[in-house]
């Protein structure tokens, strides 16, 4: 069975009080990050098929980050942890470089906690699906004049030390400025 069958879609959204009812899909439940309850603001949401048991792991989440953590596995296989995330960079959740570093550090801590969550003797498998909003296309993250160089290095060090690879190999968006 394909994960695509389980997770119908992940959507970037803003304030959706008035849209929440319209977003409902028969046979699926909607999950929002903890930041929704605290700030009334979400940049991601996740649809779960009602017939699929995929528990949220709220102890891995933070009130001020756009993350949704779930435990996921197939029958007779080891479970893994999946994170759906969006690195917020333009909202009231923190625009300054210092705020961005702090949020990225929190996100990396979430990932490190997931590696051993419920299994202190060996690493869990983790999958991260999301938008970190760092330009890594053609190794731009390695250029010292890149404005977000320190953030990109923070992510790269974490990925390298935990054998995490990026699956996106092409630009997903281009701007003409």
PyMOL commands that set and color helices and strands:
alter all, ss='L'
color gray80, all
select helices_A, chain A and resi 3-6+20-23+34-39+58-60+97-116+137-142+149-161
alter helices_A, ss='H'
color red, helices_A
select strands_A, chain A and resi 7-10+28-32+45-49+66-72+80-86+125-131
alter strands_A, ss='S'
color yellow, strands_A
deselect
rebuild
show_as cartoon
